[in-house]
Amino acid sequence: MTNEPGSGAALARRALEDLAERGESLAAAESLTGGLLSATLTDVPGASRSFTGAVVSYATRIKESLLDVPAEVVATHGVVSGECATAMALGVRARLRTTWGLATTGVAGPDSQEGKPVGEVWVAVAGPSGVEVRRLALSGDRRAIREQSCREVLALLTEALDTEPAIPAREEPDLG
Amino acid sequence: MTNEPGSGAALARRALEDLAERGESLAAAESLTGGLLSATLTDVPGASRSFTGAVVSYATRIKESLLDVPAEVVATHGVVSGECATAMALGVRARLRTTWGLATTGVAGPDSQEGKPVGEVWVAVAGPSGVEVRRLALSGDRRAIREQSCREVLALLTEALDTEPAIPAREEPDLG
């Protein structure tokens, strides 16, 4: 983890600064990144102002029990799919009651999975206006694929934050 | 993360090999390590044979809602306490239905928390025979404290695995 522009650390720092300014919160659902996305975020001092927590759903049954991914999504599309990434992002956002939910799922290797090749990764960002999901075809070893997946989902969050207007702070009704 | 003996990576690799041989499973509940413990474990190829998943409970309310830490434990002892680490390890083991549950909670800095100094960390390991909990007084910066917390909880797991007999594989009843 370096601090160069475009690195996971730099993207995490920028996203957390934006979220803190906006008064918004963040949670993550991690499959192939296995905690690395959360670790990248919590490496930033003050991350707790916006980062609430995460579910690392390495086993498929955890995706269903802790993230409410429908069993039919797994049965029909598999866990390496845009449908599963979408359900994970929505699930963690709902369970942890945050403004934003991130998700990563895919094949880090060394073995393929569900007939999908090493490097096929799906990332998703759920926010107030819906879900953005992106398919990645990554190359490199296990570590490189995991690190690049973190960068890509943080880049997707940054794009969403640039597009989505900040939720206005709630005002008390004027009872005067 | 290096592969030197005693490093987090080496401890993770050894624990995962032991667990796979024993046919046992593992889950983690992370507070101050914020995903780094899970990332260290899932950096090992084949981690999914034993590592099931984790809850990163960065916000206090997630400790209660996803790990079943009793509100009275938080109110009475605070989240930086042996009682909270114990409840987190038991909670993640029960929720994720694994043989072993690990937990980390403490103050990574830069600021103190609940009047506890930076570097006060509690780690716990819940297994078939109960819970082991250990208080650490760590020094160094935020990253060093987080990395050392991961090493210490993995060392505690290794000790527990050396002490606890493997759960015998279930045998089918002889109906002959």
Interface residues (C-beta under 8 A of the other chain):
Chain A: A28 E30 T33 G34 G35 L36 L37 S38 A39 T40 L41 T42 D43 P45 A47 S48 F51 T52 G53 A54 V55 V56 S57 Y58 A59 I62 S65 L66 R95 L96 G109 P110 R142 R143 R146
Chain B: A28 E30 T33 G34 G35 L36 L37 S38 A39 T40 L41 T42 D43 P45 A47 S48 F51 T52 G53 A54 V55 V56 S57 Y58 A59 I62 S65 L66 R95 L96 G109 P110 R142 R143 R146
